[in-house]
Amino acid sequence: MPDHVHALIWFSRTGQLSRFMQQWKGRSSKGIKQFLWEAVPAYAARFPRSDPIWQVRFYSFEVYSPAKIEETLNHMHLNPVRAGLVSKAVEWRWSSARRYIEGRTVEVPIQWAD
């Protein structure tokens, strides 16, 4: 989505989400800003470099059953369709819908943090 992200994340131990979110937001902010300055410098120059990419807060909820996992994935996959950005979930480039529905790559490189 152009203005927010959904992610379904599993941790083997409790208490890891805040640290993960801090690292994810930090690393992705740097990457997004670098991309903007390289790809569209005139646009990037309209904003102070110190402006945040992400809001400070995030919203989380527990997914407690296989049925809830499926419900959550369906909601995430249909989000760009409901927003009118694509007509089918598999058309949204950054969605995992292609992986789940068609078995294709999601085209988003994933780097695991230690």
URURNOR-V202133 format. One line per field, one symbol per residue. ss: DSSP state (H for helix, E for strand, C for the rest). Layout:
BEGIN
ss: ???
END
This chain:
BEGIN
ss: CCCCCCCCCCCCCCCCHHHHHHHHHHHHHHHHHHHHHHHCHHHHCCCCCCCCCCCCCCCCCCCCCHHHHHHHHHHHHHHHHHCCCCCCHHHCCCCCHHHHHHCCCCCCCCCCCC
END
